[in-house]
Amino acid sequence: MGKIIAIIFLVTATLSSQYVPTTSSSITDDAGSVVINPAGLGISRGFNLILLAPTDFTKRGSSNNDFSIYLQSGRTGFGFTRQKYDRNQLHWSSGEHVGKGFYLGFTSHLSNRRFDAIDTGVMYRGFPWFSSSLMWKNTYTHYNNDQELVLGIALRPFGNRFTLAYDHRFAFDSDGFFQNGRELYGIAQIQTEALDGLKISVSFNTNSKAMQLGLGFGFGKGSVETYHDYRDDGKYTSSLVGFHISSEHRRSALSRKVPTYIELSFEHPITDSPTPRVFFGPRTLTLKTLVDNIRDMAENPNIDGIILKPDGYYTGLGMMEEVYQALEEFKGAGKQILAFINAVGDAQYALACVADSIFLNSGGIIDVDGIAFGIGFWKGLFEKIGVEAQLYRRGDYKTAAEPYTRERLSAPSREAYEAVLKDMQSIYSGMIKKGRGWSQDELNAVYAAALFTPSMALEAGLIDGIYHPDQIVKKIEQVAGKDAKIIKSHQQPKQWVYDWDSGASAKIAIIYAEGQIVPGKSKPSPFGGDKMIGSETTAKAIRKAREDRSVKAIVMRVNSPGGSVLASEDIWREVHRTTHPDSADEKNRKPFIISMANVAGSGGYYIACAADTIVADSSTITGSIGVLSGKVSLGGLFKKIGYNVDIVKEQPHAEMFGLHRPFTDAEGRRMQEIVDSYYEQFLSRVAEGRGMTRDEVDEIAQGRIWSGIDAQEIGLVDVLGGLDRAIDIAREKAGLEEDGFQLQIYRGMEEMKFAFRAESTSELLSLMAAFETEVPLWKMLDRAKLINDEKFLYLMEEELIFKD
């Protein structure tokens, strides 16, 4: 398995067949928890294994055990103890975090194919400096053995390198009475690791006055420990030697500083929200995980630099800004970034410009020619095939209807797109100018040339060198020395967490709202298609976070171009109940912060406008406060292909949403009245949330999209920044210390069930999204289908072809 050896283990002696060193049951949280306190498995460490064997320096032969082995993977543990007198024992354990700092676990013991007993353990870690436990030995036993209660407490008054602990044991006989002489029985312990990898522990038995001295020597993923027992008169009695291997890296006494570079490539798609693994879809990486990893590397003294390979990167400029900022912070920590590129466009090259040096593959190319929006128009095709779009809107800039009703952009649409594009282009240009130290004139010369071969790019100053793939290691060695090593980001060893993570501490909830907004539940496609923001799922998450007393603030991450007003209104209602509670909800009032990613337009802004604070990236496309409704009539197409629909009805408008005919004039007027009504509702929602008048909102609404920069200037956004900035604001508003909270993630997605069945519009969309191509022709007709099903409203923003 390629596992190397790791550091000290903290475990304790219990029954005679459970063969481990003495340690408090309130400390154990690794493989030793199998026989010490199974609640410790609920901490959910990675794979780790403990092997123990007796040593007898005085030839006393005092141990009845040949060896013991214990292993853990996540919340499950196993153990085996080999004894001299043919009484071997197997152990199986499981632990779970049951919430609010409490952990619960069980261990089953089997001896020589017979069931022996079940132990029950509880642990509470309410603070980083405090841990306590209750262990009930022989909760159930086959042989009616005596039971034992172990109460443990541990303190860390000076941090995680020094621990004080005390366990008190109460023994009961089979009738449930204290056994004389054993009810006042305790073990006190001190553990310390003043120097990396050098562990010392001393345990003292208050009954026998015996002492155990433990010495450990750790080196990265492994450790060797010895434990020596002494009687009350100071005479040696026996010893243990232990070996611990782990998938996680601990502090090492043999740390030799080797220049280490992490290869950061983008082999897996980057998503905003956590995504359940789908059957046929690719593995994904969340933006927050990526950003947190980069910041962890900045703080890791064992990492010297990043090898950046941005070719496969693109997730939208808003999310890219947050990655770029994290990389700048990495450089600010005095570390180095070297970028190796093959064939890149504006976005990938702009990201590479954060590096200290850029190298281009000898067969590669750079395309830096600026960004552009491309909008496809269907009207000409519709006329040829007999399709008529009847779409009603409110707002001169509500352009989602234009691809179906016009042959080119209207003047308002072009004005809005040009303003947004100007800001986005300035952000890309700013990244390039800052990274390369260019003036605007120098960058304009690059845009004028557009395409660059390696030699051209080197001459123009776009890169610092040309490389072949087999030369990457050599170039790193030229910078960092012959001892430099390269580790892929996914192979980077996970660090052992020493601090006691307080599950009972205050929390900030993060709720993800990514994709189109639809009624019902949020479900992923089984093929990894588009995500949907289901109103039922999202509203439930907001409500749960609001009513959870341990949650002190809520951050909702919005990355959506809009969708159904019915669904948007349901989500808005839960946000509004949090920030503007009535008397029944007043006790649950808490700060609600919105973090906008690439886009938060139309319905995406609707669900955000009631928040206390709105945070957006500089390039976030937001606003689009407007309404669209209507349908696409296929009557002309049906006639061309010889298909006829015969209607039976009593009421005149019973099939007004049918695709076989257009709206009548009366129906069209009614649709416009509906659109106007909901537009006024949208304005009122924004006006209340942003502290504006109806007319002030209307002036900046009209369906117009804005960049994050402009949205801040006109009052639709409060702060420019990413998700981490929103979390900081939530923490400040909740009055929490920087290290005084935990993040509680609501991924915004229901568990996926593999079934080709659509029982609602949202399920139908999820399935259809799996088959989307680069030219999503099905959306042309499905949007009309959605509008028909919704009957009234659609807040969806326009489709864009974005060239970077």
FENWOKA-V396646 format. One line per field, one symbol per residue. ss: DSSP state (@ for helix, = for strand, . for the rest). psi: psi as a letter, one per 20 degrees, with the letter a starting at -180 (. if undefined). burial: b if it has 24 or more other C-alpha atoms within 12 Angstrom, else e. A space follows every 10 residues. Layout:
ss = ???
psi = ???
burial = ???
This chain:
ss = ...==..... .......... .......... @@@@...@@@ @@@.====== =====..... ....====== ====.===== ===.....== =========. .========= =..======= =======..= ========== =.....==== =====..... .========= ==.....=.. ....====== =====..=== =====..... =========. .========= .....===== ======.==. .........= =====...== =......... ...===@@@@ @@@@@@@@@. ....=====. ......@@@@ @@@@@@@@@@ @@...===== ====.@@@@@ @@....==== =======... .===....@@ @@@@@..=== ====....@@ @@@@@..... @@@@@@@@@@ @@@@@@@@@@ @@@@@@...@ @@@@@@@@@. ===@@@@@@@ ....===.@@ @@@@@@@@@@ ....====@@ @..==..... ......==== ====.===.. .......... .===@@@@@@ @@@@@@@... ========== ..=.@@@@@@ @@@@@@@@@. .....@@@.. ========== =.@@@@.... ..====.... ===...==== ===.@@@@@@ @......... .......... ....@@@@@@ @@@@@@@@@@ @@@@@@@@@@ ...@@@@@@@ ....==.@@@ @@@@....== ..@@@@@@@@ @@@@...... .=====.... .......... @@@@@@@@@. ......@@@@ @@@@@@@@@@ ...=...... ===.
psi = ijprqbaqqn rqpdrhionr rpqqiihpkb hihgifoihh hihmrapqqp pqqqqnhjkh lipiqgrqpp qqocjqqqqp ppqhklmqpq ppqqqqojqk ipqprqpppp pljqpgrpqp qqqpniqijp qrqppnplgp qhjlrqrppo pqpqqnikaj ipppqppppo pqaijjqqpp iiimorpqqp qqmhqpiopp qpqpoigijq qppppqoqnd jrqpqqpppq rijiqqgrqq pqppqqiqpr qpikoooppp pponrmhqqp rgqppqprgi rqqrpqghgg ghgghhhhio iiphrpopnj gjpojqhghh hhggghhhhg hijjrqpppo qfoqagghhh hhiiqhqppp qhjaqpnnjr rqpppqpigg gghhjkpppn pprophjnjh hhiiirirqr ghghggghgg hggghhgghg gggghikqrh ghhhhghhhf qprghghghi jhrirqqqhi jgghhghhgi rhiqqppqhi ipppppohqo poiirqqppo ppnpaqpqqb qoqqqijkbq qqnphggghg gggghhiohi oiqpppopnp ibbphggghg ggghghhhhm qahhihijpq poppopcgpm qdhhhgihij rgpppqqhjp ordlnrqprb rppjgggggh jkpqpppprh qhjhkhjqii qrqrgghghh ghggggghgh ggghgggghj krrghhghhj dkjqqqrhgh hghjjiqgqp raghghgggg gghikqrhkk rqpopoikpq pppnpmpoir ghhgggghhh jpahnmhhhg hhghgggghi hgqpjprqpq oop.
burial = eeebbbbbbb bbbbbebbbb bbbbbbbbbb bbbbbbbbbb bbbbbbbbbb bbbbbeeeee eebbbbbbbb bbbbbbbbbb bbbeeeebbb bbbbbbbeeb bbbbbbbbbb beeeebbbbb bbbbbbbbbb bbbbbbbbbe beeeebbbbb bbbbbbeeeb bbbbbbbbbb bbeeeeeeee ebeebbbbbb bbbeebbbbb bbbbbeeeeb bbbbbbbbbb bbbbbbbbbe eeeeeebbbb bbbbbbbbbb bbbeeeeebb bbbbbbeebb bbbbbbbeee eeebbbbbbb bebbbbbbee ebbbbbbbbb bbbbbbbbbb bbbbbbbbbb beeebbbbbb bbbbbbbbbb bbbbbbbbbb bbebbbbbbb bebebbbbbe ebeeebbbbb bbbbbbbbbb bbbbbbeebe eebbebbebb bbbbbbbbbb bbbbbbeeee eebeebbeeb bbbbbbbeeb bbbbbbbeee ebbebbeebb eeebbbeebe ebbbbbebbb bbbbbbbbbb bbbbbbbbbb bbbbbbbbbb bbbbbbbbbb bbbbbbbbeb bbbbbbbbbb bbbbbbbbbb bbbbbbbbbb eeeeeeebbb bbbbbbbbbb bbbbbbbbbb bbbbbbbbbb bbbbbbbbbb bbbbbbbeee eeeeeeeeee eeeeebbbbb bbbeeebbee bbebbbebbb bbbbbbbbbb eeeeeebbeb bbbbbbbbbb bbebbbbbbb bbbbbbbbbb bbebeeeeeb bbbbbbbbbb ebeeeeeeee bbbbbbbbbb eeeeeeeebb bebbbbbbbb bbbbbbbbbe eeeb
